[in-house]
């Protein structure tokens, strides 16, 4: 009877989630029964418009400039060679240490698919991550975390950034210094002394931080984003080092940085659709009509999101919403105003006073430049809605070439949400999602093989089902939550659907840790 009740509750929960996520529902209906690896193998299939070679060159030249500045010319050349043939990136990640399970699994799924194609051009996992996230976001972009085992899995966080930095957005965060890592060591040492962390595990963490986060070149970087990009390249290679596997380069670039450089070089003073969206008052009513209420865009009605840019004036902790008033962008309370003139916008973007919002980022990367953007269970929905709105706006304005190019934009490719990297312990029947440090600390010679085995056994739908309670919380206001549904646990769903038989942990905490 209990299983019957749980099954009914879960089906109700899933139906409510998919009612709010029609694109996700469509994906699961068409491809949900595919094994994860079979599904991911489609990532390299690009529906590139033959009419945009000039635009593609503009984007690739901009990418080369940014990547070479962070990672050097050799890696930059390999990234551009890859993108010329495989014109796709992931936009699923937040900029932060490559440690949260959602982003790790996303990038590992891309890597698994790339490995199965065996093309020597596929040397890089290119991630245009969102940097305009709060330092205290649930993905913990201000530090790393790992698990130990004592009467159950225990979570330990290692913050690099202080608890109250200014500003609060990762996009404008200054670099951490040597003192920040010394505080991590002090924090870790206390955990070892209190027997919360085994000394052997603690010593491994010390070594990772010394080798990566105390590297003199990284300490000399000019921003936290730059440091994170460089440290992630190194940390990523630690994940399956004990399996003897060298992963492709993990290239983390802020999507906002790419968009800013593209706008400045090719759109602020040229007759393009993006120029008109920014400056032409005739476009404003169409933008307001067609993008109103789309998640990631804005809603004047509900005062959510922002009109193309967020503002971060000097001394402010959090970005400000902006709304267009004639030829100005104005904050909600009227305390901030900026004129919509190319030279003014250019100067503000270069100072990181203006930050492109998600709508402007995807209008630029996906709809104008035709870049295939892999994303999560939220992105596949809102990006498709944005695409439809962009096409309708351009149809009204008679911009038929823009419609032709945007129509080919691939917006229904999910990489964030499916999970295959799990952490186990001999005393636990149900594994948990592994963090990046967990992979580095507890891996063995067979970890990579175990990971790939899961991608071949677990279907796309099965991998997403345990996330349904979390997606439900995101999809509905708290006042509308059904308490009978919100209390369903991921573990209960896994047991109900028999997922334990398909999930083999790729890393396991040894018994000495209990």
C-alpha positions as CSV (number, residue, x, y, z in Angstrom):
1,X,0.0,0.0,0.0
2,X,2.8,2.4,0.9
3,X,4.5,1.8,-2.5
4,X,1.2,2.4,-4.2
5,X,0.7,5.7,-2.4
6,X,4.3,6.8,-3.2
7,X,3.9,5.8,-6.8
8,X,0.7,7.9,-7.1
9,X,2.3,10.9,-5.3
10,X,5.4,10.7,-7.5
11,X,3.3,10.6,-10.7
12,X,1.4,13.6,-9.5
13,X,4.6,15.5,-8.7
14,X,6.1,14.6,-12.1
15,X,3.0,15.7,-14.0
16,X,3.0,19.0,-12.2
17,X,6.7,19.6,-13.0
18,X,6.2,18.8,-16.7
19,X,3.2,21.0,-16.9
20,X,5.5,23.9,-16.1
21,X,8.3,22.6,-18.3
22,X,6.6,21.7,-21.7
23,X,9.9,21.6,-23.5
24,X,11.4,19.2,-21.0
25,X,8.2,17.1,-21.3
26,X,8.7,17.0,-25.1
27,X,12.3,15.9,-24.7
28,X,11.5,13.1,-22.3
29,X,8.6,11.9,-24.5
30,X,10.9,11.7,-27.6
31,X,14.2,10.7,-26.0
32,X,13.6,9.9,-22.4
33,X,14.1,6.1,-22.9
34,X,17.6,6.6,-24.5
35,X,20.6,5.6,-22.4
36,X,22.5,8.7,-21.2
37,X,25.4,8.1,-23.5
38,X,23.3,7.5,-26.5
39,X,21.4,10.7,-25.8
40,X,24.6,12.7,-25.3
41,X,26.1,11.5,-28.5
42,X,23.8,13.9,-30.4
43,X,25.7,16.9,-28.9
44,X,28.1,17.1,-31.8
45,X,25.3,17.2,-34.4
46,X,25.2,20.9,-35.4
47,X,22.4,22.5,-37.4
48,X,24.6,25.4,-38.6
49,X,23.0,27.9,-41.0
50,X,25.1,28.3,-44.2
51,X,24.3,32.0,-44.2
52,X,26.4,33.0,-41.1
53,X,30.1,32.3,-41.9
54,X,31.0,36.0,-41.3
55,X,29.2,35.9,-37.9
56,X,30.9,32.6,-37.0
57,X,34.3,34.2,-37.7
58,X,33.4,37.2,-35.5
59,X,32.6,34.9,-32.6
60,X,35.6,32.6,-33.1
61,X,38.0,35.5,-33.2
62,X,36.5,36.9,-30.0
63,X,36.8,33.5,-28.4
64,X,40.4,33.2,-29.4
65,X,41.2,36.5,-27.9
66,X,39.6,35.6,-24.5
67,X,40.8,32.0,-24.3
68,X,44.4,32.8,-25.3
69,X,44.4,35.5,-22.6
70,X,43.5,33.0,-19.9
71,X,44.9,29.7,-21.1
72,X,47.5,30.5,-23.7
73,X,47.7,30.4,-27.5
74,X,48.1,26.7,-27.9
75,X,44.9,25.9,-26.0
76,X,43.1,28.8,-27.7
77,X,44.0,27.4,-31.2
78,X,42.7,24.0,-30.3
79,X,39.4,25.5,-29.0
80,X,38.9,27.4,-32.3
81,X,39.8,24.4,-34.4
82,X,37.2,22.4,-32.5
83,X,34.5,25.1,-32.7
84,X,35.0,25.5,-36.4
85,X,33.7,21.9,-36.9
86,X,31.7,21.4,-33.7
87,X,30.0,24.7,-33.1
88,X,28.6,24.1,-29.6
89,X,29.4,25.0,-26.0
90,X,27.8,24.3,-22.7
91,X,26.0,27.2,-21.0
92,X,24.9,25.1,-18.1
93,X,27.5,25.9,-15.5
94,X,27.8,28.8,-13.0
95,X,31.3,30.3,-12.8
96,X,32.8,28.8,-9.6
97,X,35.1,26.0,-8.6
98,X,34.2,22.9,-10.7
99,X,32.8,21.1,-7.7
100,X,29.0,21.1,-7.6
101,X,27.5,17.7,-8.7
102,X,25.1,19.4,-11.2
103,X,28.0,21.0,-13.2
104,X,30.4,18.1,-12.8
105,X,27.8,15.6,-14.2
106,X,27.0,18.0,-17.0
107,X,30.7,18.3,-18.1
108,X,31.4,14.6,-17.6
109,X,28.4,13.7,-19.8
110,X,29.8,16.0,-22.6
111,X,33.2,14.3,-22.1
112,X,31.7,10.8,-22.3
113,X,30.0,11.7,-25.6
114,X,33.2,13.3,-27.0
115,X,35.3,10.2,-26.0
116,X,32.8,7.9,-27.9
117,X,33.3,9.9,-31.1
118,X,37.1,9.5,-31.0
119,X,37.8,12.7,-33.1
120,X,41.2,14.2,-32.2
121,X,39.7,17.6,-32.7
122,X,37.6,17.1,-29.6
123,X,40.2,18.3,-27.1
124,X,38.1,20.8,-25.1
125,X,34.9,21.0,-23.1
126,X,34.0,24.7,-23.7
127,X,31.8,26.2,-21.1
128,X,30.4,29.7,-21.3
129,X,29.2,29.8,-17.7
130,X,27.0,32.4,-16.1
131,X,29.2,34.6,-13.8
132,X,26.4,37.0,-12.7
133,X,25.4,34.7,-9.8
134,X,25.4,35.5,-6.1
135,X,28.5,34.5,-4.1
136,X,26.1,32.6,-1.8
137,X,24.3,30.7,-4.6
138,X,23.4,27.2,-3.7
139,X,26.0,25.9,-6.1
140,X,28.6,27.4,-3.6
141,X,30.8,29.3,-6.1
142,X,32.8,30.8,-3.2
143,X,34.5,27.6,-2.4
144,X,34.6,23.8,-2.5
145,X,33.0,21.0,-0.5
146,X,33.5,17.2,0.0
147,X,32.0,14.3,2.0
148,X,33.2,12.0,4.8
149,X,31.3,9.1,6.4
150,X,30.4,8.8,10.1
151,X,26.9,7.4,10.8
152,X,26.0,8.6,7.4
153,X,27.5,10.9,4.8
154,X,28.8,14.2,6.3
155,X,29.2,17.4,4.2
156,X,32.2,19.7,4.7
157,X,32.5,23.2,3.1
158,X,35.8,24.9,2.5
159,X,35.1,28.6,1.7
160,X,37.7,30.6,-0.3
161,X,35.7,33.8,-0.3
162,X,34.7,35.5,2.9
163,X,31.0,35.4,4.0
164,X,30.3,39.0,3.2
165,X,32.2,40.3,0.2
166,X,31.3,43.3,-1.8
167,X,30.1,43.1,-4.5
168,X,28.0,39.9,-4.2
169,X,28.1,38.9,-7.8
170,X,30.9,36.5,-9.0
171,X,31.2,38.5,-12.2
172,X,32.8,41.5,-10.5
173,X,34.5,39.6,-7.7
174,X,38.2,40.6,-7.1
175,X,40.8,37.9,-6.8
176,X,41.4,36.0,-3.6
177,X,44.8,36.2,-2.0
178,X,47.2,33.9,-0.2
179,X,45.5,34.7,3.1
180,X,42.2,33.2,1.9
181,X,43.9,29.9,1.3
182,X,45.6,30.0,4.7
183,X,42.2,30.4,6.3
184,X,41.0,27.3,4.4
185,X,44.0,25.4,5.9
186,X,43.1,26.6,9.4
187,X,39.5,25.6,8.9
188,X,40.6,22.2,7.6
189,X,43.1,21.7,10.4
190,X,40.4,22.2,13.0
191,X,38.2,19.5,11.3
192,X,41.2,17.1,11.4
193,X,41.9,17.9,15.1
194,X,38.2,17.3,15.9
195,X,38.3,13.9,14.1
196,X,35.7,15.1,11.6
197,X,38.1,14.5,8.7
198,X,40.7,11.7,8.5
199,X,44.3,13.0,8.4
200,X,45.0,11.1,5.1
201,X,42.1,12.8,3.4
202,X,43.1,16.2,4.9
203,X,46.6,15.8,3.6
204,X,45.3,15.2,0.1
205,X,43.2,18.3,0.3
206,X,46.1,20.3,1.5
207,X,48.2,19.1,-1.4
208,X,45.4,20.0,-3.9
209,X,45.1,23.5,-2.5
210,X,48.9,24.0,-2.5
211,X,49.4,22.8,-6.0
212,X,46.4,24.6,-7.5
213,X,45.0,27.4,-5.4
214,X,48.4,28.7,-4.1
215,X,50.0,28.6,-7.5
216,X,51.8,32.0,-8.0
217,X,50.4,32.5,-11.5
218,X,46.9,32.1,-10.2
219,X,47.4,34.3,-7.2
220,X,48.6,37.0,-9.7
221,X,45.3,36.8,-11.7
222,X,43.3,40.1,-11.9
223,X,39.9,38.6,-11.0
224,X,38.2,35.7,-9.2
225,X,36.7,34.6,-12.6
226,X,40.1,34.4,-14.1
227,X,41.4,32.4,-11.1
228,X,38.5,30.0,-11.2
229,X,39.0,29.4,-14.9
230,X,42.6,28.6,-14.4
231,X,42.2,26.5,-11.3
232,X,39.3,24.5,-12.8
233,X,41.5,23.5,-15.7
234,X,43.9,21.9,-13.1
235,X,41.4,20.5,-10.6
236,X,39.4,18.8,-13.4
237,X,42.4,16.6,-14.3
238,X,42.5,15.4,-10.7
239,X,39.1,13.8,-10.9
240,X,40.1,10.5,-12.7
241,X,43.8,10.7,-12.2
242,X,43.8,7.5,-10.2
243,X,42.1,5.8,-13.2
244,X,44.9,6.9,-15.5
245,X,42.5,9.0,-17.5
246,X,43.4,12.4,-18.9
247,X,40.2,14.3,-19.6
248,X,39.9,17.0,-22.3
249,X,40.7,20.6,-21.3
250,X,37.9,22.2,-19.3
251,X,37.6,25.7,-20.6
252,X,35.6,28.0,-18.4
253,X,34.8,31.5,-19.8
254,X,32.2,33.9,-18.6
255,X,29.4,34.2,-21.1
256,X,28.9,37.8,-20.1
257,X,32.6,38.6,-21.1
258,X,32.1,37.1,-24.5
259,X,28.9,39.0,-25.1
260,X,30.4,42.3,-23.9
261,X,33.4,42.0,-26.3
262,X,31.1,41.0,-29.2
263,X,28.8,43.9,-28.6
264,X,31.6,46.4,-28.3
265,X,33.4,45.3,-31.4
266,X,30.6,44.5,-33.8
267,X,27.2,45.9,-32.6
268,X,27.4,49.2,-30.7
269,X,28.1,51.2,-33.9
270,X,26.9,48.9,-36.6
271,X,23.5,48.3,-38.2
272,X,22.7,44.9,-36.7
273,X,19.6,43.5,-35.0
274,X,21.4,43.6,-31.7
275,X,22.2,47.3,-32.2
276,X,18.5,48.0,-32.8
277,X,17.4,46.0,-29.7
278,X,19.8,48.1,-27.6
279,X,19.2,51.6,-29.0
280,X,16.3,51.7,-31.4
281,X,13.1,53.0,-29.6
282,X,11.0,51.4,-32.3
283,X,12.0,47.9,-31.0
284,X,11.1,48.5,-27.4
285,X,7.4,47.7,-27.6
286,X,8.1,44.5,-29.4
287,X,10.7,43.5,-26.8
288,X,8.2,44.3,-24.1
289,X,5.4,42.4,-25.7
290,X,7.2,39.2,-26.8
291,X,9.7,38.6,-24.0
292,X,7.4,39.6,-21.1
293,X,7.2,36.9,-18.5
294,X,9.7,34.5,-19.9
295,X,12.0,33.1,-17.2
296,X,15.5,34.6,-17.5
297,X,14.1,37.6,-19.4
298,X,11.9,40.1,-17.5
299,X,8.4,40.9,-16.4
300,X,7.4,44.5,-15.9
301,X,4.1,43.2,-14.6
302,X,5.7,41.2,-11.7
303,X,8.9,43.3,-11.5
304,X,11.1,40.3,-12.2
305,X,14.3,40.1,-14.2
306,X,15.7,43.1,-16.0
307,X,15.6,44.9,-19.4
308,X,18.7,43.5,-21.2
309,X,21.3,44.7,-18.6
310,X,21.8,44.6,-14.8
311,X,23.6,47.6,-13.2
312,X,26.3,47.3,-10.6
313,X,27.3,50.9,-9.6
314,X,30.4,51.3,-7.6
315,X,29.8,50.4,-3.9
316,X,26.7,48.4,-4.5
317,X,26.5,44.8,-3.2
318,X,23.8,43.4,-5.6
319,X,23.0,44.1,-9.2
320,X,20.1,46.5,-9.9
321,X,17.1,45.8,-12.1
322,X,16.8,48.2,-15.0
323,X,13.8,49.3,-17.1
324,X,13.8,51.3,-20.3
325,X,12.4,54.8,-20.0
326,X,12.6,56.5,-23.4
327,X,16.4,56.7,-24.1
328,X,17.6,55.7,-20.6
329,X,17.9,52.5,-18.5
330,X,16.6,53.3,-15.1
331,X,16.6,51.3,-11.8
332,X,13.4,50.5,-10.1
333,X,13.8,53.2,-7.4
334,X,15.1,55.7,-9.9
335,X,18.5,56.1,-8.1
336,X,20.5,54.9,-11.2
337,X,20.1,56.1,-14.8
338,X,22.3,55.5,-17.8
339,X,21.7,56.9,-21.3
340,X,21.4,54.5,-24.2
341,X,24.3,55.8,-26.2
342,X,26.9,53.5,-27.7
343,X,29.9,55.2,-26.1
344,X,28.1,55.4,-22.7
345,X,27.1,51.7,-22.8
346,X,30.6,50.7,-23.9
347,X,32.3,52.5,-21.0
348,X,29.9,51.0,-18.5
349,X,30.3,47.5,-19.8
350,X,34.1,47.8,-19.7
351,X,33.9,48.9,-16.0
352,X,31.6,46.0,-15.3
353,X,29.0,48.6,-14.2
354,X,26.6,47.1,-16.8
355,X,26.2,43.3,-16.9
356,X,24.4,41.6,-19.8
357,X,21.3,39.7,-18.6
358,X,20.4,36.1,-19.8
359,X,18.1,37.4,-22.5
360,X,20.8,39.6,-24.1
361,X,23.4,36.8,-23.7
362,X,21.3,34.3,-25.6
363,X,20.0,36.7,-28.2
364,X,23.7,37.3,-28.9
365,X,25.2,33.8,-28.7
366,X,22.4,31.6,-29.8
367,X,20.0,33.6,-31.9
368,X,22.5,36.0,-33.7
369,X,25.6,33.9,-33.8
370,X,23.9,30.5,-34.1
371,X,26.0,28.9,-31.4
372,X,24.5,25.6,-30.1
373,X,24.2,26.0,-26.3
374,X,23.8,22.9,-24.2
375,X,21.9,23.6,-20.9
376,X,19.9,22.3,-18.0
377,X,16.3,21.5,-17.4
378,X,15.5,25.2,-17.0
379,X,17.4,26.4,-20.0
380,X,15.8,24.0,-22.5
381,X,12.5,25.6,-21.6
382,X,13.2,29.3,-21.4
383,X,15.7,29.3,-24.3
384,X,13.1,27.8,-26.6
385,X,10.5,30.3,-25.4
386,X,13.0,33.2,-26.0
387,X,13.8,31.8,-29.5
388,X,10.1,31.8,-30.4
389,X,9.7,35.3,-29.0
390,X,12.7,36.5,-31.0
391,X,11.3,35.0,-34.2
392,X,7.9,36.7,-33.6
393,X,9.5,40.0,-32.9
394,X,11.6,39.9,-36.1
395,X,8.6,38.7,-38.1
396,X,6.7,41.8,-37.0
397,X,9.6,44.0,-38.0
398,X,10.3,42.3,-41.3
399,X,13.7,41.0,-40.5
400,X,13.5,37.8,-42.4
401,X,17.2,37.0,-42.5
402,X,17.3,37.1,-38.7
403,X,14.4,34.7,-38.6
404,X,16.2,32.3,-41.0
405,X,19.3,32.2,-38.9
406,X,17.5,32.0,-35.5
407,X,15.1,29.3,-36.8
408,X,18.1,26.9,-36.9
409,X,19.2,27.7,-33.3
410,X,19.2,24.4,-31.3
411,X,17.6,25.1,-27.9
412,X,16.5,21.7,-26.7
413,X,19.8,20.0,-25.8
414,X,20.0,19.1,-22.1
415,X,23.2,18.3,-20.3
416,X,22.7,19.6,-16.8
417,X,20.4,17.5,-14.6
418,X,21.3,13.9,-15.7
419,X,23.6,12.4,-13.1
420,X,26.0,9.5,-13.3
421,X,28.9,10.4,-10.9
422,X,27.9,8.9,-7.5
423,X,29.7,8.5,-4.1
424,X,29.2,5.3,-2.1
425,X,30.1,3.6,1.2
426,X,29.9,0.0,2.2
427,X,27.3,0.7,4.9
428,X,25.0,2.6,2.6
429,X,22.6,1.0,0.0
430,X,21.9,4.3,-1.7
431,X,24.8,6.4,-3.0
432,X,24.8,10.2,-3.2
433,X,26.0,12.6,-5.9
434,X,29.7,13.1,-5.7
435,X,31.4,16.5,-5.6
436,X,34.5,17.3,-7.5
437,X,36.7,16.9,-4.4
438,X,35.0,13.6,-3.7
439,X,36.1,12.4,-7.2
440,X,39.7,13.5,-6.6
441,X,39.9,12.1,-3.1
442,X,38.1,8.7,-3.3
443,X,38.7,7.6,-6.9
444,X,40.6,4.4,-7.9
445,X,41.8,2.6,-11.0
446,X,38.3,1.6,-12.0
447,X,36.4,4.8,-11.3
448,X,36.2,5.9,-15.0
449,X,35.0,2.5,-16.2
450,X,32.2,2.6,-13.5
451,X,31.2,6.0,-14.6
452,X,30.9,5.1,-18.3
453,X,29.0,1.9,-17.3
454,X,26.3,4.1,-15.6
455,X,25.9,6.3,-18.7
456,X,25.1,3.1,-20.7
457,X,22.6,1.7,-18.2
458,X,20.7,4.7,-17.0
459,X,18.2,6.4,-19.3
460,X,17.7,10.1,-19.6
461,X,14.3,10.0,-17.9
462,X,15.6,7.8,-15.1
463,X,18.5,10.1,-14.4
464,X,16.1,13.1,-14.1
465,X,13.4,11.5,-12.0
466,X,15.1,11.9,-8.6
467,X,15.4,15.6,-9.3
468,X,11.7,16.1,-9.7
469,X,11.1,17.3,-6.1
470,X,13.8,20.0,-6.6
471,X,12.4,21.0,-10.0
472,X,9.0,21.2,-8.3
473,X,10.3,23.7,-5.7
474,X,11.8,25.8,-8.4
475,X,8.7,25.7,-10.6
476,X,6.1,26.7,-8.1
477,X,5.9,29.5,-5.5
478,X,6.3,28.2,-1.9
479,X,2.7,29.2,-1.1
480,X,1.5,26.8,-3.8
481,X,3.5,23.8,-2.7
482,X,1.5,20.6,-2.0
483,X,3.0,19.4,1.3
484,X,2.1,15.8,0.4
485,X,4.4,16.1,-2.7
486,X,7.1,18.3,-1.4
487,X,8.1,15.8,1.3
488,X,9.0,13.1,-1.3
489,X,12.7,12.3,-1.0
490,X,15.1,11.6,-3.9
491,X,16.0,8.4,-2.1
492,X,12.4,7.3,-2.1
493,X,12.1,7.9,-5.8
494,X,15.3,5.9,-6.5
495,X,14.0,3.0,-4.5
496,X,10.5,3.2,-6.1
497,X,12.0,3.1,-9.6
498,X,14.7,0.5,-8.9
499,X,17.5,2.8,-9.8
500,X,19.9,1.3,-7.2
501,X,20.4,-1.7,-9.5
502,X,21.6,0.7,-12.3
503,X,23.7,3.0,-10.3
504,X,27.2,1.9,-9.4
505,X,29.2,4.5,-7.4
506,X,32.3,5.5,-9.4
507,X,34.0,6.6,-6.1
508,X,33.7,5.1,-2.6
509,X,34.7,6.4,0.8
510,X,36.9,3.6,2.4
511,X,35.8,2.0,5.6
512,X,38.6,3.7,7.4
513,X,36.6,6.9,7.0
514,X,33.7,5.5,9.1
